[in-house]
């Protein structure tokens, strides 16, 4: 989950989320979202905004115990960058 607090009103932010199996580098999921500008939604700013992504709904996504990497790329506004997190699964 990418949760943003108190960010500006006059720009939108593109968010790309990719999940990989760490042992072989296979990408198991990719999704894209656009956080709209607060002004376009009738607000002066976003007090918070969340983008939530998870894997495991389909068996092919998590079919072995292991470590999975999530990469979140945000473009636009003050949060531009790449953020990585690692998760271990046990089946």
PyMOL commands that set and color helices and strands:
alter all, ss='L'
color gray80, all
select helices_A, chain A and resi 39-41+77-79
alter helices_A, ss='H'
color red, helices_A
select strands_A, chain A and resi 2-7+13-21+27-35+46-51+66-75+81-89
alter strands_A, ss='S'
color yellow, strands_A
deselect
rebuild
show_as cartoon
